[in-house]
Amino acid sequence: MSTTRDSLRNLRKRRIPAWWQDAKLGIFVHWTPAAVPAFAPVEDEIGDLLQSDRVNPLQYVPYTEWYENSLRFPDSPVSRHHRQTYGDRPYTEFARDWEAALEHWDPSEWAAQFRETGARYVVLVAKHSDGYCLWPTSHPNPIRPNWHCERDVVGELAEAVRSAGLRFGLYYSGGFDWSFDYTPVGTMGDVANSVPQGEYPAYADAQVRELIDRYQPSVLWNDIAWPGDRAHLWQLLEHYYRVVPDGVINDRWIPWSRLMGLTKFSGARRLIESGARKQARKDGGLIPPKPPFCDYRTPEYVVFDQIQSKPWELVRGMDRSFGHNEQSKPEHFVTQDKLLWQFTDVVAKGGNLLLNVGPRGVDAQIPPLQIERLSWLGEYVSAQNSALIGTRPWILAASITPEGFEIRYTSAGSTVYALVRGVTTAGPPAKESSTTITLAEVQATPGTRVELLNGDAVSWTEAPDGLRLEFSDTLSFDQPLAFALHNVQARGSQD
């Protein structure tokens, strides 16, 4: 058996560490030179574009960090904005403004803000698709001289995050580097065709090894694909796990193969585009294809319908972009109700939420609308911590009660948690009139006890249609309520 197969077999024997499964909440940080112009169209969400039949739909991508790629389409909204605002100024000059703004940056302040959300880990974008590096790399870009920051932004944030008691991870765009490849990416068919070859695979390998050795990231988050072949990729990942034994990698490490080279032909690209549209319509958005090996999956702005056997992580921004977008208005940002309930839904289905922060490029500050959402999460996690952090899925994730409440279930030890949302999509708000919540899936035992997470006991009865929680007043929900159900079992199960 080949060494390559032995390596893959050994990698697949790994089990994801408990710290990651317990974490539930992480913070992503997209902060690139594109945060200086901070412009992307806001009309379309990424999931809608992936399902679209438009010509080159990705030229309308709402992600500001794709600014350089969007500039390669002369009639894109980004190109029109750039001509009107900056004339013929090259994209690369935004790096000077970004670096100058570091004068105002306080990594310890960021780390404290992230800790207050209840997050357990932070993942910083060390190099996005524009190729700009946020650390003084010993492997400089051979195409763009000095295309990296002299200040060690990666190292400073790593120190601050770890000092705040959080784990630190790094994102690296392995599949795209627009300084090495000038092909405009307009469709999913262009993606594989735009993964640079030539000297780029060795360059990417050297930089990721440098990041591993210098910063020992607990999370190694690649994007798009990997430019090297299987043999070299497995060697890289084996090196990572030797340096960081309890580290984790995501699912976007699809190694380069000769089949990817077929995408230089238009017919192959059209087939991929058609298949990608169909898959996006089926999934409701972007769920990356399964690679030969990964620790966890990363759907983007999409939540799985059911509990997943494979660990996973919802990746999303607070608005329609990851990088800061000056075009985003309050209505483009996730609401408090949706954010808290989506987080709850993800946890109930066995996932983590990796919520993105996009700092401004002109002053290195996190914008107020983003700070507000971090605060919402912090208040919620603080109040409902034991029902969220460190939990695992119960026998089912979701339900709707006879009264119209939405329920998400989690569990820890002998305790089942029922997290209840007062507004449901199944009918009118139940909170206006109801003084009961009936949990049709739950059955009492002789030792059953029910309480709110603040310690207040809750009256209950065993009814024909389930465990009925009873209240003297109508219920009020500023955020989802969590009930601890001690020593219960699934209805219909045997002792």
Beta strands, then each sheet from edge to edge (+ up, - down):
strand 1: 25-29
strand 2: 121-127
strand 3: 167-172
strand 4: 219-222
strand 5: 248-249
strand 6: 312-316
strand 7: 351-357
strand 8: 392-400
strand 9: 406-412
strand 10: 415-421
strand 11: 436-439
strand 12: 442-452
strand 13: 459-463
strand 14: 466-470
strand 15: 481-490
sheet 1: 5+ 4+ 3+ 2+ 1+ 7+ 6+
sheet 2: 8+ 9- 10+ 15- 12+
sheet 3: 11+ 14- 13+
end
